[in-house]
C-alpha cells in the first residue's frame, strides 16, 4: 500500500474494512452466502495482495 497515493490507500483500506464488517454481520445473521457477492472480491484481493494461498 505504500506505493499507492494516500487517497487511494485510504479508499482501499475503507473498502476492506467495510467488507470485513459486512462479513462479520452476515455471520451474526447466518447469511454468509448472501454476503458472498460483496465479500468474495475483497477476500480475493487481500489474498492476492498478501500472496496468501487461496483456501
C-alpha positions, 0 to 999 in steps of 0.5 A: 500500500505504500506505493499507492497515493494516500487517497487511494490507500485510504479508499482501499483500506475503507473498502476492506474494512467495510467488507470485513464488517459486512462479513462479520454481520452476515455471520451474526445473521447466518447469511454468509452466502448472501454476503458472498457477492460483496465479500468474495472480491475483497477476500480475493484481493487481500489474498492476492495482495498478501500472496496468501494461498487461496483456501 
